[in-house]
C-alpha cells in the first residue's frame, strides 16, 4: 500500500470511528471514587423524581456518562446551594454540580471545568400575565414581586438587571430553592421568576398552560462543575466534557430532560 493509500485509509478511519478514537484518548481514573455534591433542587438539571423518589436529571445522566468514559465511581452527597462553593473549596467534596454559573468572583474560591451547558436568563410568568413583558415595565410597577434563591445568578439578574441594584430590595422575595420560587409564582405570591432558557422551556412545557416565558434574554451564562483549587480532576473532566459534546451525547441528554421528559402527576 503506497503512502497516499495509507493516508486515505487513516482519514477514513477517523471519519468512520471518531467516537472510538476520542474514547481511546480519554484519561483513565482507575476506578477511583469521586464525591460529587449537589442540591437536587434545579429542575431539570437535578431534582427528586416525584414518582420514584430518586434523584434524577440532566446532570446525573451527564455524570454517569463521564464516569463511564473516564473510569471513576461516583458517590453523591447533598448540601444547600449557599454552602456548596465554600464546602468544595474546603475539600469536603471532590466536585460540585448544580447548574453553577462560571464567574470570576467564584474562581477565587474554586476551579471550574469547561462549560458543559450555555443558558440564557428569561422572565418566567403566569400564563395570564399582561402587566409587563420586559424588565422596565416590571420595575416601574412597585406592586410587582420577583421570587429568587439568594446567591444565584437569577437573584443577581433580578437585583441588577431588573430592579435598582439594591440587594435588600423588598420586592425580591427569597426562597430556599428554585422550585419553591416557581411554586410561589404559580400560587400568585410573586409575579416573576427568572430562569435559564432550558429549564424555563421545560417548566412551561410541563405546566399545563399555566406558565410562559416573556421578553428577550436578560443574560447569557455558562454552567460548569466546581472543584477545590488545584484539583487534578479538572483536566480529565474537561476531556470528558469535550468528548460528550463531540459525539452528541450531551445533545441526547438535553433532548431527554428538556424536551421529552414529562413528570408524573
Secondary structure, DSSP 8 states (H G I E B T S, - for coil): --HHHHHHHHHHHHHHTHHHHHHHTS---TTEEEEEEE-SEETTTEEE-TTT--EESHHHHHHHHHHHHHTEEEEEEE--HHHHHHHHHTTSSSEE-SS-B--HHHHTTEEE---SEEEEEEEEEETT--S-SSHHHHHH-TT--EEEETTSHHHHHIIIIIS-S-TT-TTEEEESSHHHHHHHHHHTS-SEEEEEHHHHHHHHHTTTSSEEEEEEEEEEEEE--EEETT-THHHHHHHHHHHHHHTTHHHHHHIIIIII-----
